[in-house]
Each structure stands twice: as C-alpha cells, then as structure tokens.
Amino acid sequence: MTGSVALSVDAVSHGYRGLRVLDTVSLEIPAGEVSVLVGPSGCGKSTLLGILGGLIAPDAGSVRQSGLLPRDCLNPLTYVFQDFALIPWRSVAGNVSLVLEDTALSRAERSDRIAEVLDLTGLSEFAGAWPRQLSGGMRQRVGIARALAVRPAVLLMDEPLSALDAQTRELLLDEFAEMIGRTGATTIYVTHNLAEATRLGQQILVMGRRPGRIRETIRIDRPLASRTRDDADLKKIEHRLWNLLRDDAAAAGQELSHG
C-alpha cells in the first residue's frame, strides 16, 4: 500500500443535548502510525473517533486531512467496530466482497483484492466458511479483512477486541500488530485496555474525564514487531497510564452510577 495520510484536529468541541462531551481538543495524527485513544468511560473517545472519521460534525473546530491516498483507495476513512457485523448467509469471501461490489473494479480485480486481504488476515483457508462456523477472533479478522479490502488511508478502530475473551484478545494483539505494520495505514485505535494501548500505540493520547480533553501524549518509538506481552518497558508505560487515569476513572464511575 502506497500513500500516507495525516490528520490535524484543531480546537474541536462537541456536545449532546446540552451535555458537553469534548472541549477544545487539538491533536495531530501522524501519517502511517498507530495512534491510540485511552481515557475513562464517557470522556468522548468514540465521539472523537466519529468526528475524525467524518460521521459526526463537531459543534466547533475542524479536522484537516493531508497527504496522499493509497493507490486504488476506494474509501479513505474506514471503520472497524467491536460488533463484527457479518452477514450470516454470506461466506467469509462473500462478506469481504460486499464492500467491493458497487465499485468500478472488474470481477478479476475484486477476486485479487479478496485473496490479498484474506491472506493478510490469515483467512485464505476459510474463504468458503460461514460466519457461524468461525470463532469470535476469526469473525473479527473477517471484519478487518473487509475494511482493508477498500485500501483505506485511515483505519478507525473502536474497541475492536472488547467483545472477545482475554485469551483471544491476547492472540489477536500480535496479529493486529503484524497486519497494521504490513498495511502502513494511518490507524486510530480506541480502547479501555492499557495493555492493548502499549502493545499497539506509537502515540498514546490520554483523555481526561468529561468534557474530554487531551491530558497527555505519550510516544513509544519502537517497532510493533519488537513488542511482547511481558516487555518490562511497556509494563512501566502501562503503569504510568494507569496513574494518569486512575482518579478520572473512579470519578467517571461515580458519575455513571449516579445517573
């Protein structure tokens, strides 16, 4: 995949029915990197992701895109959600092909793209399988393959592993790191899981409690392939993140429990 897109957020604010969710958020999303958004419940992480992806128009501020789109990009901004959203009566290949069917690609070009992303996500042997035959982790891989089939410039991932059990999440983390590294797509990843943040994030954006603001930006300038589950340096960063978030997380929990 060639091409690389960066995003610049300038003083973005947003609210719902008088409740201010984001307050003058400014940040930079570097091209070709994984930026992870962490913060307490209700701080506006998913709202910010929606604004970055163009699904939500902010009340104030702006988002600017710069750089070159990948070759043959069909959808510059593409989402992966925690809900796999697979069509049960379509095979794995059929679910991936869905995003390519209303495009100018020829049948041969669609087949090539489907084969490419199934290989990238380790699903080539399961092209003819039905969603009901797949584990949760494999279903999420189909969702990622479908997103990658449009060759996005920016991949937006909203807690994609949260619906999976701990063992499956751990196994997929390694696969995610490899897949993201191979695609080169600019990736914005929302998670509550600090181990995920340190395993995948080259830039970790720490948000405070509602109304959400960026409290701190932490960089981890190490290749994703060099990071492991028991890495002592990553554990230190994870502990630092928890210290930053602990009080806000406790306060957010009280806010939620009282209404």
C-alpha positions in Angstrom: 0.0 0.0 0.0 1.4 3.4 -1.0 0.3 6.8 0.1 0.2 8.2 3.6 -2.4 10.5 5.2 -2.2 12.6 8.4 -5.0 14.2 10.4 -4.9 17.5 12.3 -7.5 18.3 14.9 -7.9 22.0 15.8 -10.0 23.0 18.8 -12.8 20.5 18.4 -15.7 20.7 20.8 -19.0 18.7 20.8 -22.0 18.0 22.9 -25.3 16.2 23.0 -28.5 17.9 24.3 -26.5 20.4 26.3 -24.0 17.9 27.7 -20.5 18.9 26.7 -18.6 15.8 25.7 -15.4 17.3 24.1 -13.8 20.6 24.9 -11.4 22.3 22.5 -9.5 19.1 21.6 -6.4 19.7 19.4 -4.1 16.9 18.3 -2.0 15.5 15.4 -2.4 12.1 14.0 0.9 11.3 12.2 0.8 9.5 8.8 1.4 5.8 8.8 1.4 5.4 12.6 -0.9 3.9 15.2 -2.4 6.5 17.5 -4.3 5.1 20.5 -7.1 7.0 22.4 -7.4 6.0 26.0 -9.5 7.6 28.8 -12.2 6.9 31.4 -15.8 5.9 30.3 -17.8 8.8 29.0 -14.8 11.0 28.1 -15.7 11.2 24.4 -13.3 8.8 22.8 -15.8 7.3 20.5 -17.3 10.7 19.7 -13.8 12.0 18.8 -13.3 8.9 16.6 -16.6 9.6 14.9 -15.5 13.2 14.2 -12.2 12.1 12.9 -14.0 9.7 10.5 -16.5 12.2 9.3 -19.5 10.5 10.9 -20.1 13.4 13.3 -19.9 17.1 12.6 -18.3 18.9 15.5 -20.1 21.8 17.2 -16.8 23.8 16.8 -13.3 23.3 15.5 -12.1 21.4 12.5 -10.3 18.3 11.2 -7.9 18.6 8.3 -6.5 15.8 6.2 -3.1 15.9 4.4 -1.0 13.6 2.4 -1.5 11.1 -0.4 -4.2 8.4 -0.7 -3.1 4.9 -1.2 -3.1 3.6 -4.8 -6.6 2.3 -5.7 -8.1 3.6 -2.5 -11.9 3.1 -2.5 -12.7 4.6 0.9 -10.2 6.9 2.6 -11.7 6.6 6.1 -12.8 3.1 7.1 -14.1 1.8 10.4 -13.7 -1.5 12.3 -16.2 -1.8 15.2 -16.4 -4.3 18.1 -19.6 -5.7 16.6 -18.4 -7.9 13.7 -21.5 -7.1 11.6 -21.1 -10.1 9.3 -23.9 -11.2 7.1 -24.7 -14.8 8.2 -25.8 -16.1 4.8 -22.6 -15.0 3.1 -19.3 -16.8 3.3 -16.1 -15.3 4.5 -15.1 -14.3 1.0 -18.7 -13.1 0.3 -18.6 -10.8 3.4 -15.4 -9.3 2.2 -16.6 -8.8 -1.3 -19.6 -6.8 -0.1 -17.6 -3.6 0.1 -16.3 -4.1 -3.5 -19.5 -4.9 -5.3 -20.7 -1.3 -6.1 -17.3 -0.2 -7.4 -15.7 0.1 -10.8 -13.4 -2.9 -10.1 -13.7 -5.8 -12.5 -14.5 -9.2 -11.3 -10.9 -10.3 -11.6 -9.8 -7.2 -9.6 -12.3 -7.9 -6.9 -11.1 -11.5 -6.7 -7.5 -10.4 -6.4 -8.3 -8.0 -3.6 -10.3 -10.5 -1.7 -7.5 -13.1 -2.0 -4.9 -10.4 -0.9 -6.7 -9.4 2.3 -7.7 -12.9 3.2 -4.0 -13.8 3.0 -3.1 -10.8 5.1 -5.5 -11.7 7.8 -4.7 -15.4 7.8 -8.1 -16.4 6.4 -7.3 -17.9 3.0 -8.2 -21.4 4.1 -11.6 -20.2 5.4 -12.8 -18.3 2.3 -15.8 -20.6 1.9 -16.7 -20.9 5.6 -19.8 -19.4 7.1 -19.7 -16.9 10.0 -21.5 -19.4 12.3 -18.5 -21.7 11.8 -15.9 -19.2 13.0 -14.7 -18.3 16.4 -15.1 -14.7 17.7 -11.5 -13.9 16.9 -11.8 -15.2 13.3 -15.0 -13.2 12.8 -13.2 -10.1 13.8 -10.5 -10.9 11.4 -13.1 -11.1 8.6 -14.3 -7.6 9.7 -10.7 -6.3 9.4 -10.2 -8.0 6.0 -13.4 -6.3 4.8 -12.1 -3.0 6.0 -8.7 -3.5 4.3 -10.2 -4.5 1.0 -11.0 -0.9 0.2 -7.4 0.0 0.8 -8.1 2.8 3.3 -5.9 5.7 4.0 -7.0 5.9 7.6 -8.3 2.9 9.6 -10.5 3.8 12.6 -10.9 1.0 15.2 -13.4 1.4 18.0 -12.6 -1.2 20.7 -12.4 -4.0 18.2 -11.3 -6.6 20.7 -13.6 -5.7 23.6 -16.2 -8.4 22.7 -13.6 -11.2 22.8 -12.3 -13.3 25.7 -9.0 -12.4 27.2 -7.1 -15.3 25.6 -8.4 -14.5 22.1 -7.6 -10.8 22.6 -4.0 -11.6 23.5 -3.6 -13.8 20.4 -5.1 -11.2 18.1 -2.9 -8.4 19.5 0.1 -10.0 17.9 -1.8 -10.4 14.6 -3.1 -6.8 14.7 0.5 -5.5 15.2 1.7 -7.5 12.1 -1.3 -6.6 10.0 -1.2 -2.9 10.7 2.5 -2.8 10.2 2.1 -4.5 6.8 -0.7 -2.2 5.5 1.0 1.0 6.5 -2.4 2.6 7.0 -2.7 5.5 9.5 -4.6 3.9 12.4 -6.6 5.4 15.2 -7.5 2.9 17.8 -9.9 3.4 20.8 -9.5 1.1 23.8 -10.1 0.9 27.5 -7.3 -1.8 27.7 -4.0 -0.3 28.6 -2.0 -3.4 27.6 -3.5 -3.0 24.1 -2.6 0.7 24.1 1.1 0.0 24.9 1.3 -3.1 22.6 -0.1 -1.2 19.5 0.4 2.5 20.1 3.2 4.6 18.6 1.4 7.6 20.0 -1.0 7.2 23.0 -3.4 10.1 23.6 -4.6 10.2 27.2 -8.0 11.9 27.6 -9.4 13.3 30.8 -12.9 12.8 32.1 -15.9 14.6 30.5 -15.7 17.0 28.9 -12.9 15.2 27.2 -9.6 17.0 26.6 -6.1 15.6 25.8 -4.3 15.4 29.1 -1.0 13.9 27.8 0.6 12.4 24.8 3.0 9.5 25.2 5.2 8.3 22.4 6.6 4.8 22.1 9.2 4.9 19.3 9.7 1.2 18.9 8.6 -1.1 16.0 5.4 -3.0 16.8 7.1 -6.3 15.9 9.6 -5.8 18.8 7.0 -5.5 21.5 5.9 -8.5 23.6 3.4 -9.2 26.3 5.9 -9.3 29.1 8.1 -6.4 28.0 9.2 -4.6 31.1 9.4 -1.1 29.4 5.9 -1.5 28.2 4.7 -2.5 31.6 6.2 0.7 33.0 4.3 2.8 30.4 1.1 0.9 31.2 1.6 1.7 34.9 2.2 5.3 34.1 -1.1 5.4 32.0 -3.0 3.9 34.9 -1.6 6.5 37.3 -2.8 9.2 34.9 -6.2 7.7 34.5 -7.0 6.2 37.9 -8.7 9.2 39.6 -10.6 10.2 36.5 -11.8 6.6 36.0 -13.0 6.4 39.6 -14.8 9.8 39.2 -16.4 8.7 35.9 -17.6 5.5 37.5 -19.3 7.5 40.2 -20.9 9.8 37.6 -22.3 6.9 35.7 -23.6 5.1 38.8 -25.5 8.2 39.9 -27.2 8.8 36.6 
